[in-house]
Amino acid sequence: MGAVEARLAELGVEVPGVAAPVAAYVPAVVTGNLVYTSGQLPFVSGALPATGKVGDGHGLVPADEAKEYARLCALNALAAVKSQLGSLDRVTRIVKVVGFVASDPAFTGQPGVVNGASEFIGEVFGDAGVHARSAVGVAVLPLDAPVEVELIAEFE
């Protein structure tokens, strides 16, 4: 077991299998020394743990739950990276994270939700996990997921 997988084990996390694409694309692409992942949804064993818009109020996904789903998305993105590299120990830096939050029109807490992904990446990679980021509110995501995350990783 490599150092990154050992760190994940310390965190009580196992890298899942790569989520099957829901349309005409691949989970990740390598070009040069970068891996670009497709947007990853918060699948757990092939199912979404929640659907709908993020916000405050009845019928909405609370921001603290959406933050946990962003963490799951980041884990699924790491699975996509691993599928291309064979080992997450080859990652030298997480360059960029982009998070999309299906938002109720009144919700403006997208950065806090996407922190779930950013904080997780930091826990796993330490200084190599410090990255640039965008957190974007959108009207709807595939399969009515509350959050989606993609990333770019540099590797050796």
ChimeraX commands (.cxc) that place a marker at each C-alpha (Angstrom):
marker #1 position 0.00,0.00,0.00 radius 0.5
marker #1 position 1.38,3.40,-0.99 radius 0.5
marker #1 position 1.62,6.47,1.23 radius 0.5
marker #1 position -1.53,8.11,-0.16 radius 0.5
marker #1 position -3.60,4.94,0.22 radius 0.5
marker #1 position -2.19,4.56,3.75 radius 0.5
marker #1 position -3.26,8.12,4.52 radius 0.5
marker #1 position -6.74,7.37,3.16 radius 0.5
marker #1 position -6.87,4.28,5.40 radius 0.5
marker #1 position -5.93,6.47,8.40 radius 0.5
marker #1 position -8.90,8.66,7.47 radius 0.5
marker #1 position -11.11,5.58,7.31 radius 0.5
marker #1 position -11.60,5.94,3.56 radius 0.5
marker #1 position -11.19,3.40,0.77 radius 0.5
marker #1 position -10.89,4.44,-2.86 radius 0.5
marker #1 position -13.96,3.07,-4.63 radius 0.5
marker #1 position -14.14,1.72,-8.14 radius 0.5
marker #1 position -14.56,4.34,-10.84 radius 0.5
marker #1 position -18.15,5.48,-11.28 radius 0.5
marker #1 position -19.54,4.53,-14.66 radius 0.5
marker #1 position -20.09,7.53,-16.95 radius 0.5
marker #1 position -23.73,8.65,-17.28 radius 0.5
marker #1 position -23.23,9.93,-20.87 radius 0.5
marker #1 position -20.68,9.92,-23.72 radius 0.5
marker #1 position -17.39,10.65,-21.96 radius 0.5
marker #1 position -14.60,8.94,-19.99 radius 0.5
marker #1 position -13.93,9.41,-16.25 radius 0.5
marker #1 position -10.46,10.90,-16.76 radius 0.5
marker #1 position -7.94,11.81,-19.46 radius 0.5
marker #1 position -4.16,12.07,-19.26 radius 0.5
marker #1 position -2.28,14.67,-21.27 radius 0.5
marker #1 position 1.37,15.39,-20.61 radius 0.5
marker #1 position 1.86,15.13,-16.85 radius 0.5
marker #1 position -1.73,16.10,-15.96 radius 0.5
marker #1 position -4.85,14.07,-15.30 radius 0.5
marker #1 position -8.15,15.86,-15.92 radius 0.5
marker #1 position -11.17,14.20,-14.37 radius 0.5
marker #1 position -14.70,14.48,-15.65 radius 0.5
marker #1 position -17.20,15.87,-13.19 radius 0.5
marker #1 position -17.81,13.31,-10.46 radius 0.5
marker #1 position -21.10,12.92,-8.62 radius 0.5
marker #1 position -21.36,11.76,-4.99 radius 0.5
marker #1 position -22.10,8.13,-5.85 radius 0.5
marker #1 position -21.88,5.57,-3.06 radius 0.5
marker #1 position -22.07,1.99,-4.33 radius 0.5
marker #1 position -23.56,3.26,-7.59 radius 0.5
marker #1 position -26.32,5.36,-6.04 radius 0.5
marker #1 position -26.72,9.01,-5.10 radius 0.5
marker #1 position -27.24,9.50,-1.34 radius 0.5
marker #1 position -29.44,12.56,-2.01 radius 0.5
marker #1 position -30.90,14.56,-4.85 radius 0.5
marker #1 position -32.16,18.09,-5.26 radius 0.5
marker #1 position -31.11,21.67,-4.74 radius 0.5
marker #1 position -28.89,22.90,-1.93 radius 0.5
marker #1 position -30.27,25.57,0.37 radius 0.5
marker #1 position -32.15,26.30,3.56 radius 0.5
marker #1 position -35.70,25.12,3.93 radius 0.5
marker #1 position -38.09,22.23,3.48 radius 0.5
marker #1 position -37.25,19.90,0.62 radius 0.5
marker #1 position -33.74,21.30,0.10 radius 0.5
marker #1 position -30.41,19.59,0.74 radius 0.5
marker #1 position -28.77,21.33,3.75 radius 0.5
marker #1 position -25.38,22.89,3.06 radius 0.5
marker #1 position -23.62,20.76,5.70 radius 0.5
marker #1 position -24.86,17.58,4.01 radius 0.5
marker #1 position -23.90,18.93,0.58 radius 0.5
marker #1 position -20.39,19.59,1.95 radius 0.5
marker #1 position -20.13,15.87,2.78 radius 0.5
marker #1 position -21.35,15.03,-0.73 radius 0.5
marker #1 position -18.61,17.27,-2.16 radius 0.5
marker #1 position -16.13,15.18,-0.17 radius 0.5
marker #1 position -17.58,12.05,-1.77 radius 0.5
marker #1 position -17.26,13.65,-5.19 radius 0.5
marker #1 position -13.58,14.36,-4.51 radius 0.5
marker #1 position -13.06,10.75,-3.46 radius 0.5
marker #1 position -14.69,9.60,-6.69 radius 0.5
marker #1 position -12.43,12.00,-8.61 radius 0.5
marker #1 position -9.41,10.39,-6.93 radius 0.5
marker #1 position -10.73,7.01,-8.08 radius 0.5
marker #1 position -10.76,8.36,-11.64 radius 0.5
marker #1 position -7.18,9.61,-11.23 radius 0.5
marker #1 position -6.09,6.26,-9.83 radius 0.5
marker #1 position -7.69,4.47,-12.78 radius 0.5
marker #1 position -5.35,6.38,-15.09 radius 0.5
marker #1 position -2.16,6.32,-13.01 radius 0.5
marker #1 position -2.41,2.99,-11.24 radius 0.5
marker #1 position -1.40,4.60,-7.94 radius 0.5
marker #1 position -2.27,7.86,-6.24 radius 0.5
marker #1 position 1.33,8.01,-5.03 radius 0.5
marker #1 position 2.24,9.23,-8.52 radius 0.5
marker #1 position 0.31,12.47,-7.85 radius 0.5
marker #1 position 2.70,15.33,-7.12 radius 0.5
marker #1 position 0.10,18.09,-6.84 radius 0.5
marker #1 position -3.60,18.74,-7.08 radius 0.5
marker #1 position -3.63,21.75,-9.40 radius 0.5
marker #1 position -7.30,22.71,-9.60 radius 0.5
marker #1 position -10.66,21.75,-8.14 radius 0.5
marker #1 position -13.95,22.88,-9.67 radius 0.5
marker #1 position -17.16,22.35,-7.73 radius 0.5
marker #1 position -20.69,22.78,-9.03 radius 0.5
marker #1 position -23.54,23.15,-6.55 radius 0.5
marker #1 position -27.17,22.72,-7.64 radius 0.5
marker #1 position -28.46,25.76,-5.80 radius 0.5
marker #1 position -31.78,27.09,-4.65 radius 0.5
marker #1 position -31.99,30.64,-6.09 radius 0.5
marker #1 position -31.49,32.16,-2.62 radius 0.5
marker #1 position -28.45,30.01,-1.75 radius 0.5
marker #1 position -25.04,31.74,-1.87 radius 0.5
marker #1 position -22.93,29.32,0.18 radius 0.5
marker #1 position -21.32,27.45,-2.70 radius 0.5
marker #1 position -17.74,28.03,-1.43 radius 0.5
marker #1 position -18.60,26.41,1.91 radius 0.5
marker #1 position -20.08,23.38,0.17 radius 0.5
marker #1 position -17.08,22.92,-2.12 radius 0.5
marker #1 position -14.82,23.19,0.95 radius 0.5
marker #1 position -15.86,19.58,1.54 radius 0.5
marker #1 position -13.81,18.60,-1.50 radius 0.5
marker #1 position -10.95,21.03,-0.85 radius 0.5
marker #1 position -10.53,20.09,2.80 radius 0.5
marker #1 position -10.57,16.38,1.93 radius 0.5
marker #1 position -7.89,16.86,-0.74 radius 0.5
marker #1 position -5.80,18.74,1.83 radius 0.5
marker #1 position -6.22,15.94,4.39 radius 0.5
marker #1 position -5.07,13.38,1.85 radius 0.5
marker #1 position -2.22,15.20,0.08 radius 0.5
marker #1 position -1.05,17.83,2.59 radius 0.5
marker #1 position 0.90,20.62,0.89 radius 0.5
marker #1 position 0.58,18.84,-2.47 radius 0.5
marker #1 position -3.18,19.21,-2.08 radius 0.5
marker #1 position -3.15,23.03,-2.01 radius 0.5
marker #1 position -4.98,23.98,-5.20 radius 0.5
marker #1 position -6.70,26.68,-7.21 radius 0.5
marker #1 position -10.49,26.39,-7.14 radius 0.5
marker #1 position -13.84,27.51,-8.48 radius 0.5
marker #1 position -17.18,27.02,-6.70 radius 0.5
marker #1 position -20.12,27.57,-9.02 radius 0.5
marker #1 position -23.86,27.60,-8.36 radius 0.5
marker #1 position -25.96,25.99,-11.09 radius 0.5
marker #1 position -29.66,25.38,-11.70 radius 0.5
marker #1 position -29.44,21.60,-11.99 radius 0.5
marker #1 position -26.85,18.81,-12.24 radius 0.5
marker #1 position -26.98,15.38,-13.89 radius 0.5
marker #1 position -29.38,12.94,-12.21 radius 0.5
marker #1 position -30.50,15.83,-9.97 radius 0.5
marker #1 position -27.30,15.47,-7.90 radius 0.5
marker #1 position -26.76,18.26,-5.36 radius 0.5
marker #1 position -23.04,18.63,-6.13 radius 0.5
marker #1 position -20.42,17.68,-8.73 radius 0.5
marker #1 position -16.62,18.00,-8.52 radius 0.5
marker #1 position -13.82,17.74,-11.07 radius 0.5
marker #1 position -10.10,18.14,-10.59 radius 0.5
marker #1 position -6.77,18.39,-12.33 radius 0.5
marker #1 position -3.84,16.48,-10.87 radius 0.5
marker #1 position -0.16,16.70,-11.78 radius 0.5
marker #1 position 1.88,13.50,-11.65 radius 0.5
marker #1 position 5.30,11.95,-12.22 radius 0.5
marker link #1:1,2 radius 0.2
marker link #1:2,3 radius 0.2
marker link #1:3,4 radius 0.2
marker link #1:4,5 radius 0.2
marker link #1:5,6 radius 0.2
marker link #1:6,7 radius 0.2
marker link #1:7,8 radius 0.2
marker link #1:8,9 radius 0.2
marker link #1:9,10 radius 0.2
marker link #1:10,11 radius 0.2
marker link #1:11,12 radius 0.2
marker link #1:12,13 radius 0.2
marker link #1:13,14 radius 0.2
marker link #1:14,15 radius 0.2
marker link #1:15,16 radius 0.2
marker link #1:16,17 radius 0.2
marker link #1:17,18 radius 0.2
marker link #1:18,19 radius 0.2
marker link #1:19,20 radius 0.2
marker link #1:20,21 radius 0.2
marker link #1:21,22 radius 0.2
marker link #1:22,23 radius 0.2
marker link #1:23,24 radius 0.2
marker link #1:24,25 radius 0.2
marker link #1:25,26 radius 0.2
marker link #1:26,27 radius 0.2
marker link #1:27,28 radius 0.2
marker link #1:28,29 radius 0.2
marker link #1:29,30 radius 0.2
marker link #1:30,31 radius 0.2
marker link #1:31,32 radius 0.2
marker link #1:32,33 radius 0.2
marker link #1:33,34 radius 0.2
marker link #1:34,35 radius 0.2
marker link #1:35,36 radius 0.2
marker link #1:36,37 radius 0.2
marker link #1:37,38 radius 0.2
marker link #1:38,39 radius 0.2
marker link #1:39,40 radius 0.2
marker link #1:40,41 radius 0.2
marker link #1:41,42 radius 0.2
marker link #1:42,43 radius 0.2
marker link #1:43,44 radius 0.2
marker link #1:44,45 radius 0.2
marker link #1:45,46 radius 0.2
marker link #1:46,47 radius 0.2
marker link #1:47,48 radius 0.2
marker link #1:48,49 radius 0.2
marker link #1:49,50 radius 0.2
marker link #1:50,51 radius 0.2
marker link #1:51,52 radius 0.2
marker link #1:52,53 radius 0.2
marker link #1:53,54 radius 0.2
marker link #1:54,55 radius 0.2
marker link #1:55,56 radius 0.2
marker link #1:56,57 radius 0.2
marker link #1:57,58 radius 0.2
marker link #1:58,59 radius 0.2
marker link #1:59,60 radius 0.2
marker link #1:60,61 radius 0.2
marker link #1:61,62 radius 0.2
marker link #1:62,63 radius 0.2
marker link #1:63,64 radius 0.2
marker link #1:64,65 radius 0.2
marker link #1:65,66 radius 0.2
marker link #1:66,67 radius 0.2
marker link #1:67,68 radius 0.2
marker link #1:68,69 radius 0.2
marker link #1:69,70 radius 0.2
marker link #1:70,71 radius 0.2
marker link #1:71,72 radius 0.2
marker link #1:72,73 radius 0.2
marker link #1:73,74 radius 0.2
marker link #1:74,75 radius 0.2
marker link #1:75,76 radius 0.2
marker link #1:76,77 radius 0.2
marker link #1:77,78 radius 0.2
marker link #1:78,79 radius 0.2
marker link #1:79,80 radius 0.2
marker link #1:80,81 radius 0.2
marker link #1:81,82 radius 0.2
marker link #1:82,83 radius 0.2
marker link #1:83,84 radius 0.2
marker link #1:84,85 radius 0.2
marker link #1:85,86 radius 0.2
marker link #1:86,87 radius 0.2
marker link #1:87,88 radius 0.2
marker link #1:88,89 radius 0.2
marker link #1:89,90 radius 0.2
marker link #1:90,91 radius 0.2
marker link #1:91,92 radius 0.2
marker link #1:92,93 radius 0.2
marker link #1:93,94 radius 0.2
marker link #1:94,95 radius 0.2
marker link #1:95,96 radius 0.2
marker link #1:96,97 radius 0.2
marker link #1:97,98 radius 0.2
marker link #1:98,99 radius 0.2
marker link #1:99,100 radius 0.2
marker link #1:100,101 radius 0.2
marker link #1:101,102 radius 0.2
marker link #1:102,103 radius 0.2
marker link #1:103,104 radius 0.2
marker link #1:104,105 radius 0.2
marker link #1:105,106 radius 0.2
marker link #1:106,107 radius 0.2
marker link #1:107,108 radius 0.2
marker link #1:108,109 radius 0.2
marker link #1:109,110 radius 0.2
marker link #1:110,111 radius 0.2
marker link #1:111,112 radius 0.2
marker link #1:112,113 radius 0.2
marker link #1:113,114 radius 0.2
marker link #1:114,115 radius 0.2
marker link #1:115,116 radius 0.2
marker link #1:116,117 radius 0.2
marker link #1:117,118 radius 0.2
marker link #1:118,119 radius 0.2
marker link #1:119,120 radius 0.2
marker link #1:120,121 radius 0.2
marker link #1:121,122 radius 0.2
marker link #1:122,123 radius 0.2
marker link #1:123,124 radius 0.2
marker link #1:124,125 radius 0.2
marker link #1:125,126 radius 0.2
marker link #1:126,127 radius 0.2
marker link #1:127,128 radius 0.2
marker link #1:128,129 radius 0.2
marker link #1:129,130 radius 0.2
marker link #1:130,131 radius 0.2
marker link #1:131,132 radius 0.2
marker link #1:132,133 radius 0.2
marker link #1:133,134 radius 0.2
marker link #1:134,135 radius 0.2
marker link #1:135,136 radius 0.2
marker link #1:136,137 radius 0.2
marker link #1:137,138 radius 0.2
marker link #1:138,139 radius 0.2
marker link #1:139,140 radius 0.2
marker link #1:140,141 radius 0.2
marker link #1:141,142 radius 0.2
marker link #1:142,143 radius 0.2
marker link #1:143,144 radius 0.2
marker link #1:144,145 radius 0.2
marker link #1:145,146 radius 0.2
marker link #1:146,147 radius 0.2
marker link #1:147,148 radius 0.2
marker link #1:148,149 radius 0.2
marker link #1:149,150 radius 0.2
marker link #1:150,151 radius 0.2
marker link #1:151,152 radius 0.2
marker link #1:152,153 radius 0.2
marker link #1:153,154 radius 0.2
marker link #1:154,155 radius 0.2
marker link #1:155,156 radius 0.2
view
